Amino acid sequence: MRHLIEHIPFSQDSDRWRFKQILDEQIAKGVLTATAAYCAFKPPKGPTTEQAIRATKKRKAQEQRENGAEDGDGSLSAMIRRNQERRVADDDAFLENLAAKYGPGGKAGAKKNAAKKPDPSLASAKHKAAK
């Protein structure tokens, strides 16, 4: 059983009873054969999985009541909501910065456009001199 616990992803020692039940069903159907090591295995005595789940839920509910949380996802949803609001504010600030920098009348845009536009009086003087 230790081998199963080590090689099945996300399994824990508390899952031994469940694995044993599944393997017993497969042995009864004839899909698997029982080995001497398997027959000698006896999971440690303790609460069943269902009892452990109920106890964990009760303990978490009690902790949340003590901490003032109304439901299990209350604090998580509040944290997610705050992060979303912060991201929206950051995005708005980013877009406003881009608009100020590259939009019409912006600092960098005005400098680039001023450098590219030739003076119309010089252009007409060059054109007249070429004729």
Secondary structure, DSSP 8 states (H G I E B T S, - for coil): -HHHHHHSTT--GGGHHHHHHHHHHHHHHTSS---HHHHH--------HHHHHHHHHHHHHHHHHHHT-SSTTHHHHHHHHHHHHHHHHHHHHHHHHHHHHHSTT-HHHHHHHHHHS--HHHHHHHHHHH-
